[in-house]
Amino acid sequence: MRPTDLVLLGSTGSIGTQALDVVAAAPPGTFRVRALAAGGGNLALLAEQALAHDVPVLAVASADPAVPGRLRELLADERARTGRADGPEPEIRTGPDAVTEVAGSLGPAAGPAAGGDGRRAVVLNGITGSVGLAPTLAALRSGATLALANKESLVVGGALVKAAQQRPGQVVPVDSEHSALAQALRAGRHEKGMTADVVTGRTEVRRLVLTASGGPFRGATRDRLARVTPAQALAHPTWTMGPVVTVNSATLVNKGLELIEAHLLFDVPVPDITVVVHPQSVVHSMVEFHDGSTVAQASPPDMHLPIALGLTWPDRAVGVAAPCAWDQATAWTFEPLDDATFPAVGLARSAATASPSHPAVLNAANEQCVAAFLQGRLTYLGITDVVQEVLAAYSPPPAGPGGALALADVLGAEEWARARAEELIARRG
């Protein structure tokens, strides 16, 4: 396994902290963390991470002029607490473009110092939300490998991400479902899509099967869901995630976004992607081939495994997570998705086939609705209801030259969707 230079975006979030667990557990010299980026909500943790991994560059998305001074104070406090008085002071970059700048600081296009000495250059994008799009594009344009946990950037700007990709296989999925699909696809021929090593259009794949835990409300009726509180929606039975992703999992919007992501990553038509409910969350997804074979990837629900694969692909690290206990009695179940109670996956299917900018509208409206739900301004059922209304009212802009989607189109669609969602939220009181 080649030594790796790593830039980690979203280091203080769920994906970021677990990624640094993987880095810490690897043999010395395996990873060199070149930069950490965060939103600024937990500067104390960022300072702790910076010193623990000798990180030379820190980026904070906040434009607050007090952030650099506060972060330096926290770095000094952490040095005093740990006795790490030696070592250079990290460079601190702040502002709305800081994260994008460090995302593009590795790879051949970033200069000979980045990713040099025969080392791999990997950018792990663990940011939540569509704000991850610009860093995703910067990482791809630098030539670095992009370990992508920020599904929203691909959902929102799929055409832009494909255009920025410099080589087949430059994008490595980190979501557990898409990591599972990438692993299972190695069992057959599928030489197409963003993750393929050779793009020829040949495939033996009949369909992809995405598994969903069903979230905390599996089997619930619409009447039951009408009374759901934010605290209940944040109590996921299987995974520990950030609040937005957890609510998205409860509404199954997350699974809809993952369906669009799978369509874009693997170049499989939307009708050939199936979602099934698997409450145990051990089979992370499956690939069904034309001969009738189905290959599944199974492991206990632990994000350290797909994160490690994202950092080392196509190699596998040793001892990342505990395997399944095959010598113990167990049972796995699979159930059809209740589309009537949970319409989010159907909305995603429609958006993916409507126009290149419809997925951006879906995601932006949902982000606005989730924020309103967590603030007590919108009911749980109101999330997908409002998203559906926003999608129904949207008219995509005229296609540009060659039918290409421009960044301005994406940003405009998002701005319109957020404003329209807020109007509908306000009407609901």
C-alpha positions as CSV (number, residue, x, y, z in Angstrom):
1,M,0.0,0.0,0.0
2,R,1.6,3.3,-1.2
3,P,2.1,6.1,1.4
4,T,-0.6,8.7,1.1
5,D,-0.8,12.5,1.4
6,L,-4.2,13.4,2.7
7,V,-6.4,16.5,2.8
8,L,-9.4,16.0,5.1
9,L,-12.4,18.2,4.6
10,G,-15.0,18.2,7.4
11,S,-12.4,16.9,9.9
12,T,-14.5,17.7,13.0
13,G,-17.7,15.9,11.8
14,S,-18.6,12.2,11.9
15,I,-16.8,11.2,8.8
16,G,-13.7,13.3,9.6
17,T,-13.2,12.1,13.1
18,Q,-13.5,8.4,12.0
19,A,-11.1,9.1,9.2
20,L,-8.5,10.3,11.7
21,D,-9.2,7.1,13.7
22,V,-8.1,5.2,10.5
23,V,-5.1,7.4,10.1
24,A,-4.0,6.9,13.7
25,A,-4.4,3.1,13.6
26,A,-2.4,2.7,10.3
27,P,1.3,1.8,10.4
28,P,3.6,4.9,10.9
29,G,4.3,6.6,7.6
30,T,1.2,5.3,5.9
31,F,-0.6,8.7,5.9
32,R,0.7,12.2,6.1
33,V,-2.2,14.7,6.8
34,R,-1.4,17.8,4.8
35,A,-4.4,19.9,5.7
36,L,-7.6,19.8,7.8
37,A,-10.7,21.8,6.9
38,A,-13.8,22.4,9.0
39,G,-16.8,24.7,9.3
40,G,-15.7,26.3,12.5
41,G,-18.3,24.9,14.9
42,N,-15.7,23.0,17.0
43,L,-12.4,24.8,16.9
44,A,-11.2,23.1,20.1
45,L,-11.4,19.7,18.4
46,L,-9.7,21.1,15.2
47,A,-6.8,22.3,17.3
48,E,-6.6,18.9,19.0
49,Q,-6.6,17.1,15.6
50,A,-4.0,19.5,14.2
51,L,-1.4,18.8,16.9
52,A,-2.2,15.1,17.2
53,H,-1.4,14.6,13.4
54,D,1.2,17.4,12.9
55,V,-0.9,19.1,10.3
56,P,0.7,22.1,8.6
57,V,-2.4,23.8,7.2
58,L,-5.8,24.4,8.8
59,A,-8.8,25.9,6.9
60,V,-12.0,27.2,8.5
61,A,-15.0,28.2,6.4
62,S,-16.1,30.9,8.8
63,A,-15.6,34.5,7.8
64,D,-15.5,35.6,11.4
65,P,-12.3,37.7,11.9
66,A,-11.9,36.4,15.4
67,V,-11.5,32.8,14.3
68,P,-7.7,32.9,13.6
69,G,-6.9,34.4,17.0
70,R,-9.2,32.0,18.8
71,L,-7.8,29.0,17.0
72,R,-4.2,30.1,17.9
73,E,-5.2,30.3,21.5
74,L,-6.7,26.8,21.4
75,L,-3.6,25.5,19.7
76,A,-1.5,27.0,22.5
77,D,-3.8,25.5,25.2
78,E,-3.6,22.1,23.5
79,R,0.2,22.3,23.4
80,A,0.3,23.1,27.1
81,R,-2.2,20.3,27.9
82,T,-0.2,17.7,26.0
83,G,3.3,19.0,26.6
84,R,3.9,19.3,22.8
85,A,5.8,22.5,22.9
86,D,7.8,21.7,19.8
87,G,6.8,21.8,16.2
88,P,5.9,24.6,13.8
89,E,2.7,26.6,14.1
90,P,0.1,25.6,11.5
91,E,-0.9,28.0,8.8
92,I,-4.5,29.1,9.3
93,R,-6.7,30.0,6.4
94,T,-10.3,31.3,6.9
95,G,-13.2,32.5,4.8
96,P,-15.7,31.0,2.4
97,D,-13.0,30.0,-0.1
98,A,-10.5,28.5,2.4
99,V,-11.8,25.0,2.2
100,T,-11.9,25.0,-1.6
101,E,-8.3,26.3,-1.6
102,V,-6.9,23.4,0.5
103,A,-9.1,20.9,-1.4
104,G,-7.1,21.8,-4.5
105,S,-3.7,21.8,-2.9
106,L,-2.7,18.2,-3.7
107,G,-2.2,16.4,-7.0
108,P,0.0,17.1,-10.1
109,A,-1.9,20.3,-11.0
110,A,-1.2,21.7,-7.5
111,G,2.6,21.7,-8.0
112,P,5.5,19.3,-7.4
113,A,5.5,19.6,-3.7
114,A,2.0,18.1,-3.3
115,G,1.6,14.3,-3.5
116,G,5.3,14.0,-4.3
117,D,7.9,11.3,-3.5
118,G,5.8,8.6,-5.2
119,R,3.0,9.2,-2.6
120,R,-0.7,9.0,-3.4
121,A,-2.6,12.3,-3.1
122,V,-6.1,11.8,-1.6
123,V,-8.7,14.4,-0.7
124,L,-11.5,13.1,1.6
125,N,-14.6,15.2,1.3
126,G,-16.6,14.6,4.4
127,I,-18.5,17.9,4.3
128,T,-22.3,17.8,4.7
129,G,-24.4,19.6,2.2
130,S,-24.1,21.1,-1.3
131,V,-21.4,23.5,0.0
132,G,-19.1,20.6,-0.7
133,L,-19.5,21.0,-4.5
134,A,-16.7,23.6,-5.0
135,P,-14.2,21.6,-2.9
136,T,-15.1,18.5,-4.9
137,L,-14.4,20.3,-8.2
138,A,-11.2,21.7,-6.9
139,A,-9.9,18.3,-5.7
140,L,-10.7,16.7,-9.1
141,R,-9.0,19.5,-11.0
142,S,-5.9,19.1,-8.9
143,G,-5.6,15.5,-10.1
144,A,-5.8,14.1,-6.6
145,T,-8.0,11.0,-5.9
146,L,-11.3,12.1,-4.4
147,A,-12.6,10.0,-1.6
148,L,-16.2,11.2,-1.7
149,A,-18.4,11.1,1.3
150,N,-20.2,14.4,0.3
151,K,-22.9,12.8,-1.8
152,E,-24.7,16.2,-2.2
153,S,-21.9,17.6,-4.4
154,L,-22.4,14.8,-6.9
155,V,-26.2,14.9,-6.7
156,V,-26.2,18.7,-7.2
157,G,-23.5,19.0,-9.8
158,G,-23.3,15.6,-11.4
159,A,-22.5,16.9,-14.9
160,L,-19.9,19.4,-13.5
161,V,-18.2,16.6,-11.4
162,K,-18.0,14.3,-14.4
163,A,-16.5,17.1,-16.5
164,A,-13.9,17.9,-13.8
165,Q,-12.8,14.3,-13.5
166,Q,-9.3,13.9,-15.1
167,R,-9.1,10.1,-15.2
168,P,-11.4,7.0,-14.8
169,G,-11.5,5.9,-11.2
170,Q,-10.5,9.3,-9.8
171,V,-13.6,9.3,-7.6
172,V,-13.8,6.7,-4.9
173,P,-17.1,6.4,-3.0
174,V,-17.1,6.5,0.8
175,D,-20.8,6.1,1.6
176,S,-21.2,2.5,2.9
177,E,-23.7,1.7,0.1
178,H,-21.6,2.9,-2.8
179,S,-18.4,1.5,-1.3
180,A,-20.3,-1.9,-1.2
181,L,-21.4,-1.5,-4.8
182,A,-17.8,-0.6,-5.9
183,Q,-16.5,-3.8,-4.1
184,A,-19.3,-6.0,-5.5
185,L,-18.8,-4.7,-9.1
186,R,-15.3,-6.1,-9.1
187,A,-17.0,-9.6,-9.4
188,G,-18.1,-8.9,-12.9
189,R,-17.6,-6.7,-15.9
190,H,-18.8,-3.1,-15.6
191,E,-16.4,-1.0,-17.6
192,K,-18.4,2.2,-17.4
193,G,-19.1,5.0,-14.9
194,M,-17.0,7.4,-12.9
195,T,-15.4,4.6,-10.8
196,A,-14.4,2.3,-13.7
197,D,-10.7,1.9,-14.5
198,V,-11.5,1.6,-18.3
199,V,-14.6,3.2,-19.8
200,T,-15.8,1.1,-22.8
201,G,-19.6,0.8,-22.0
202,R,-19.4,-3.0,-21.5
203,T,-21.3,-4.4,-18.6
204,E,-22.6,-7.6,-17.1
205,V,-24.7,-5.8,-14.6
206,R,-28.5,-6.2,-14.5
207,R,-29.3,-3.9,-11.6
208,L,-28.0,-2.4,-8.4
209,V,-29.7,-3.1,-5.1
210,L,-29.3,-0.3,-2.5
211,T,-30.1,-1.4,1.1
212,A,-31.8,0.9,3.6
213,S,-32.1,0.4,7.3
214,G,-35.6,1.9,7.3
215,G,-34.6,4.4,9.9
216,P,-36.3,4.9,13.3
217,F,-39.8,4.9,11.8
218,R,-39.8,1.7,9.7
219,G,-43.3,0.3,9.6
220,A,-44.9,3.5,10.9
221,T,-48.1,4.9,9.4
222,R,-48.6,8.4,8.1
223,D,-50.7,9.2,11.2
224,R,-47.9,8.1,13.5
225,L,-45.4,10.2,11.4
226,A,-47.5,13.3,11.8
227,R,-46.5,13.5,15.5
228,V,-42.7,12.9,15.1
229,T,-40.4,15.3,17.0
230,P,-36.9,16.2,16.0
231,A,-35.5,14.2,19.0
232,Q,-37.3,11.1,17.7
233,A,-36.0,11.7,14.1
234,L,-32.5,12.0,15.4
235,A,-32.6,8.6,17.2
236,H,-31.3,6.4,14.4
237,P,-31.4,2.7,15.4
238,T,-28.1,1.7,13.6
239,W,-25.8,4.6,12.7
240,T,-24.3,7.6,14.5
241,M,-24.3,10.5,12.1
242,G,-24.7,14.3,12.0
243,P,-28.1,15.8,12.4
244,V,-28.9,16.6,8.8
245,V,-27.9,13.1,7.5
246,T,-29.8,11.5,10.4
247,V,-33.0,13.3,9.6
248,N,-32.5,12.5,5.9
249,S,-32.2,8.9,6.9
250,A,-35.4,9.1,8.9
251,T,-37.3,10.5,5.9
252,L,-35.4,8.3,3.4
253,V,-34.3,11.4,1.5
254,N,-30.8,10.1,2.1
255,K,-31.7,7.0,0.2
256,G,-33.1,9.0,-2.6
257,L,-29.8,11.0,-2.8
258,E,-27.9,7.8,-2.7
259,L,-29.9,6.5,-5.6
260,I,-29.0,9.5,-7.7
261,E,-25.4,9.1,-6.6
262,A,-25.3,5.5,-7.6
263,H,-26.8,6.4,-11.0
264,L,-24.0,9.0,-11.6
265,L,-21.1,7.0,-10.1
266,F,-21.7,3.7,-11.9
267,D,-23.6,4.9,-15.0
268,V,-26.5,2.6,-14.3
269,P,-30.0,3.8,-15.5
270,V,-32.3,5.0,-12.7
271,P,-34.9,2.2,-13.4
272,D,-32.2,-0.4,-12.9
273,I,-31.5,0.7,-9.3
274,T,-33.7,-0.9,-6.6
275,V,-34.0,0.1,-2.9
276,V,-34.9,-2.6,-0.3
277,V,-35.2,-2.3,3.4
278,H,-32.6,-4.3,5.4
279,P,-33.0,-3.3,9.1
280,Q,-29.8,-5.2,10.3
281,S,-27.6,-2.9,8.1
282,V,-25.1,-5.7,7.6
283,V,-25.5,-6.2,3.8
284,H,-24.6,-2.7,2.6
285,S,-25.7,-3.1,-1.0
286,M,-25.7,-5.7,-3.8
287,V,-25.1,-6.1,-7.5
288,E,-27.2,-8.4,-9.6
289,F,-25.7,-9.7,-12.8
290,H,-27.3,-10.9,-16.0
291,D,-26.7,-14.5,-15.3
292,G,-28.8,-14.4,-12.1
293,S,-25.9,-14.1,-9.6
294,T,-26.1,-11.5,-6.9
295,V,-22.9,-10.3,-5.1
296,A,-23.4,-8.6,-1.7
297,Q,-20.9,-6.8,0.5
298,A,-21.5,-7.6,4.2
299,S,-19.9,-6.3,7.3
300,P,-21.1,-5.0,10.7
301,P,-22.3,-1.3,10.5
302,D,-19.1,0.5,11.0
303,M,-18.1,3.5,8.8
304,H,-14.4,3.0,9.5
305,L,-14.4,0.3,6.9
306,P,-15.7,2.3,3.9
307,I,-13.6,5.3,5.0
308,A,-10.4,3.2,5.0
309,L,-11.2,1.8,1.6
310,G,-11.8,5.3,0.3
311,L,-8.3,6.3,1.5
312,T,-6.5,3.1,0.3
313,W,-8.5,2.0,-2.8
314,P,-8.0,-0.5,-4.4
315,D,-5.9,-1.8,-1.6
316,R,-7.3,-2.9,1.8
317,A,-5.9,-1.9,5.1
318,V,-5.5,-4.5,7.9
319,G,-7.8,-4.8,10.9
320,V,-10.0,-1.7,10.2
321,A,-13.2,-3.2,11.6
322,A,-14.5,-6.4,13.2
323,P,-15.9,-8.9,10.6
324,C,-19.2,-10.6,10.9
325,A,-19.4,-13.5,13.4
326,W,-20.2,-16.2,10.9
327,D,-20.1,-19.0,13.6
328,Q,-23.0,-17.4,15.6
329,A,-26.7,-17.8,14.8
330,T,-28.1,-14.7,13.1
331,A,-30.8,-13.7,10.6
332,W,-31.0,-11.0,8.0
333,T,-34.3,-9.7,6.6
334,F,-35.2,-7.8,3.4
335,E,-38.4,-5.9,2.9
336,P,-39.9,-3.9,0.1
337,L,-39.8,-0.1,0.5
338,D,-43.1,1.5,1.5
339,D,-43.2,4.2,-1.2
340,A,-46.6,5.5,-0.1
341,T,-45.4,6.3,3.5
342,F,-41.9,7.3,2.5
343,P,-42.1,9.1,-0.9
344,A,-38.6,10.5,-0.9
345,V,-37.0,7.8,-3.1
346,G,-39.8,8.3,-5.7
347,L,-39.1,12.0,-5.7
348,A,-35.4,11.4,-6.3
349,R,-36.2,9.0,-9.2
350,S,-38.3,11.7,-10.8
351,A,-35.8,14.4,-10.2
352,A,-32.9,12.3,-11.6
353,T,-34.8,11.8,-14.9
354,A,-36.5,15.3,-15.2
355,S,-33.4,17.5,-15.9
356,P,-29.8,17.9,-14.9
357,S,-30.7,20.7,-12.4
358,H,-33.7,19.0,-10.8
359,P,-31.5,17.1,-8.3
360,A,-30.0,20.4,-7.2
361,V,-33.5,21.7,-6.5
362,L,-34.4,18.5,-4.6
363,N,-31.4,18.7,-2.4
364,A,-31.6,22.5,-1.7
365,A,-35.3,22.3,-0.8
366,N,-34.7,19.4,1.5
367,E,-31.8,21.2,3.3
368,Q,-34.0,24.1,3.9
369,C,-36.9,21.9,5.1
370,V,-34.6,19.9,7.5
371,A,-33.3,23.1,9.0
372,A,-36.9,24.3,9.5
373,F,-37.9,20.9,11.0
374,L,-35.0,21.0,13.5
375,Q,-36.0,24.6,14.4
376,G,-39.6,23.6,15.1
377,R,-40.9,25.5,12.1
378,L,-42.0,22.5,10.0
379,T,-43.5,19.1,10.7
380,Y,-41.7,15.9,9.9
381,L,-44.2,15.1,7.1
382,G,-43.9,18.6,5.9
383,I,-40.3,17.9,4.8
384,T,-41.1,15.7,1.8
385,D,-44.4,17.5,1.2
386,V,-42.7,20.8,0.7
387,V,-39.9,19.2,-1.4
388,Q,-42.5,17.7,-3.6
389,E,-44.2,21.1,-4.1
390,V,-40.9,22.8,-4.9
391,L,-40.1,20.2,-7.5
392,A,-43.5,20.5,-9.1
393,A,-43.1,24.2,-9.4
394,Y,-39.6,24.2,-10.9
395,S,-38.8,24.9,-14.5
396,P,-35.2,24.3,-15.5
397,P,-33.3,27.0,-17.5
398,P,-32.6,26.6,-21.2
399,A,-29.7,24.2,-21.9
400,G,-26.4,25.8,-22.6
401,P,-24.1,25.1,-25.6
402,G,-24.1,21.4,-26.2
403,G,-26.7,20.9,-23.5
404,A,-24.0,21.4,-20.7
405,L,-24.9,22.4,-17.2
406,A,-23.0,25.4,-15.9
407,L,-22.2,26.2,-12.3
408,A,-24.3,29.3,-12.5
409,D,-27.3,27.1,-13.4
410,V,-26.8,24.9,-10.4
411,L,-26.4,27.9,-8.0
412,G,-29.4,29.6,-9.5
413,A,-31.5,26.4,-9.2
414,E,-30.4,26.1,-5.5
415,E,-31.2,29.7,-4.7
416,W,-34.6,29.5,-6.3
417,A,-35.4,26.2,-4.5
418,R,-34.4,27.6,-1.1
419,A,-36.5,30.7,-1.5
420,R,-39.5,28.7,-2.8
421,A,-39.2,26.2,0.1
422,E,-39.1,29.1,2.6
423,E,-42.2,30.6,1.1
424,L,-44.1,27.2,1.5
425,I,-42.7,26.7,5.0
426,A,-44.0,30.1,6.1
427,R,-47.4,29.4,4.6
428,R,-47.7,26.3,6.8
429,G,-47.0,28.4,9.9
